[in-house]
Amino acid sequence: MFRKGSKVIYPVYGAGKITAIYDEKIGNNNVLYYQIEFVDSLVSVAVPVRKSENLGLREPLSASFVKQQLKSFKKAVRLNDKMLLRFEEEGKVKLNSGRLEDAIEIYKILMAVKFKKSKNKKQLSATEQEMLEISKKFIQEEVRLVLGKKAGDKILEKLL
C-alpha cells in the first residue's frame, strides 16, 4: 500500500503523486481510493486501492534499472511486414502495460516507421502519432522522476 505523497507510475498516464487516500461509501461498502495527480498535467484520477496493482499502479523503477533500459535505445529496430501488421493492436497493449521497456520499444518502432515513411514523403497515421507521443511522454516522466529533472533531461536530449 502506498502513502500520501508517494511517487507512482500509472500506465498511460505516467508519473504521478498520491495526493490523498480516502474512503468513499458505495452501496453498503466502503471503498478506499488513491487520489493521484500527474506530473505536468491537469489530470488526476481516483484508483481503488484494492484494484491498484491489477491496474498497473507501481513504484518508480530504480535508477540503475532505468539507466539499463535506456541503453536499449542503442539497439537498432528492424521492421518487417509481420511486425507492422500486428503493431497497432500489440502496441496499444504494450502502452497500457505501464512498463518502461514497453514504452521504449514502442517509441523505437514508431521512430523507425516514421523514418521509413519519410523516405516516401509520408507521415505517421494519427494513431501512430498519438502512440509515439504517449510513449515519449511516459519515458520522459519516469526518467525525470527517477533520475531528477536536470539529469533526466540531459540523458533524454540525446535519445529522444
VMD Tcl script that draws the C-alpha trace (Angstrom):
set ca {
  {0.00 0.00 0.00}
  {1.22 3.47 -0.88}
  {1.18 6.52 1.40}
  {0.07 10.06 0.76}
  {2.97 11.78 -1.03}
  {4.25 8.55 -2.67}
  {5.53 8.90 -6.20}
  {3.92 6.36 -8.52}
  {3.75 5.27 -12.14}
  {0.36 4.55 -13.68}
  {0.01 3.02 -17.17}
  {-0.62 5.51 -19.99}
  {-0.82 8.49 -17.59}
  {2.80 8.18 -16.45}
  {4.42 9.64 -13.35}
  {2.30 10.98 -10.56}
  {1.99 11.54 -6.86}
  {-0.60 10.27 -4.43}
  {-2.19 13.41 -3.04}
  {-4.84 11.75 -0.88}
  {-6.11 8.40 0.35}
  {-9.78 8.42 1.19}
  {-12.84 6.24 1.81}
  {-15.99 6.50 -0.21}
  {-19.20 4.68 0.59}
  {-20.58 2.78 -2.40}
  {-23.79 0.99 -1.55}
  {-23.12 -0.88 1.69}
  {-19.36 -0.95 1.15}
  {-16.58 1.46 1.98}
  {-14.03 1.67 -0.83}
  {-10.55 3.05 -0.21}
  {-9.09 5.18 -3.03}
  {-5.78 6.71 -4.00}
  {-6.12 10.20 -5.49}
  {-3.28 10.61 -8.00}
  {-2.17 13.84 -9.67}
  {0.14 13.57 -12.65}
  {3.33 15.45 -13.43}
  {2.91 18.32 -15.91}
  {-0.80 17.60 -16.30}
  {-4.12 18.83 -15.04}
  {-5.35 15.22 -14.94}
  {-5.98 13.45 -11.67}
  {-7.58 10.07 -11.10}
  {-9.03 8.11 -8.22}
  {-7.87 4.49 -8.17}
  {-9.43 1.89 -5.86}
  {-6.65 0.66 -3.56}
  {-7.91 -2.93 -3.87}
  {-7.54 -2.85 -7.67}
  {-4.46 -0.65 -7.95}
  {-1.97 -3.48 -8.52}
  {-4.17 -5.11 -11.19}
  {-4.48 -1.71 -12.89}
  {-0.69 -1.46 -13.04}
  {-0.05 1.19 -10.40}
  {3.55 0.77 -9.27}
  {6.53 2.41 -7.65}
  {9.03 4.14 -9.93}
  {11.89 1.96 -11.10}
  {15.35 2.13 -9.57}
  {17.88 4.49 -11.14}
  {20.09 1.56 -12.19}
  {17.19 -0.21 -13.92}
  {16.17 2.98 -15.74}
  {19.73 3.51 -16.95}
  {19.89 -0.12 -18.09}
  {16.65 0.25 -20.05}
  {17.84 3.47 -21.69}
  {20.79 1.52 -23.13}
  {18.30 -0.31 -25.33}
  {17.99 2.88 -27.40}
  {21.36 1.94 -28.93}
  {19.94 -1.26 -30.42}
  {18.55 -0.82 -33.92}
  {14.99 -1.77 -34.77}
  {14.36 -3.93 -37.78}
  {10.92 -3.55 -39.25}
  {9.18 -6.38 -41.02}
  {5.72 -6.75 -42.52}
  {4.58 -9.31 -39.94}
  {5.51 -6.95 -37.09}
  {3.79 -3.98 -38.70}
  {0.54 -5.89 -39.34}
  {0.11 -6.62 -35.63}
  {1.75 -3.46 -34.36}
  {-1.25 -1.19 -33.75}
  {-3.07 -3.74 -31.60}
  {0.02 -5.02 -29.80}
  {1.39 -1.50 -29.44}
  {-1.68 -0.33 -27.56}
  {-1.47 -3.32 -25.22}
  {2.19 -2.56 -24.54}
  {1.49 1.11 -23.92}
  {-1.15 0.12 -21.38}
  {1.29 -2.20 -19.58}
  {2.92 0.67 -17.71}
  {6.35 -0.87 -18.30}
  {9.21 1.44 -19.26}
  {10.76 -1.19 -21.52}
  {7.49 -1.50 -23.48}
  {7.25 2.28 -23.92}
  {10.85 2.36 -25.19}
  {10.14 -0.46 -27.64}
  {7.02 1.30 -28.98}
  {8.89 4.59 -29.31}
  {11.79 2.98 -31.18}
  {9.50 1.10 -33.58}
  {7.44 4.20 -34.33}
  {10.55 6.30 -34.94}
  {11.74 3.62 -37.39}
  {8.32 3.66 -39.09}
  {8.42 7.46 -39.21}
  {11.87 7.38 -40.82}
  {10.76 4.75 -43.35}
  {7.61 6.71 -44.25}
  {9.52 9.98 -44.57}
  {11.64 8.42 -47.33}
  {8.40 8.08 -49.31}
  {7.24 11.56 -48.28}
  {4.56 10.07 -46.00}
  {3.69 10.75 -42.37}
  {2.67 8.64 -39.44}
  {-1.04 7.94 -39.16}
  {-2.94 9.78 -36.43}
  {-2.94 6.62 -34.31}
  {0.79 6.10 -34.79}
  {1.50 9.74 -33.95}
  {-0.62 9.52 -30.80}
  {1.15 6.33 -29.70}
  {4.53 7.98 -30.36}
  {3.61 10.97 -28.18}
  {2.24 8.79 -25.37}
  {5.32 6.56 -25.32}
  {7.67 9.57 -25.40}
  {5.81 11.28 -22.53}
  {5.78 8.09 -20.48}
  {9.55 7.62 -20.95}
  {10.30 11.26 -20.14}
  {8.22 11.30 -16.98}
  {9.64 8.12 -15.47}
  {13.23 9.06 -16.32}
  {12.78 12.55 -14.84}
  {11.07 11.20 -11.74}
  {13.79 8.62 -11.08}
  {16.93 10.48 -12.16}
  {15.79 14.02 -11.45}
  {14.63 16.58 -13.99}
  {18.03 18.05 -14.83}
  {19.89 14.72 -15.15}
  {16.92 13.09 -16.88}
  {16.61 15.87 -19.44}
  {20.33 15.69 -20.18}
  {20.11 11.97 -20.93}
  {16.80 12.23 -22.82}
  {18.10 15.04 -25.02}
  {20.48 12.54 -26.62}
  {17.87 9.79 -27.01}
  {14.53 11.33 -27.95}
}
mol new
graphics top color blue
foreach p $ca { graphics top sphere $p radius 0.5 }
foreach p [lrange $ca 0 end-1] q [lrange $ca 1 end] { graphics top cylinder $p $q radius 0.2 }
display resetview
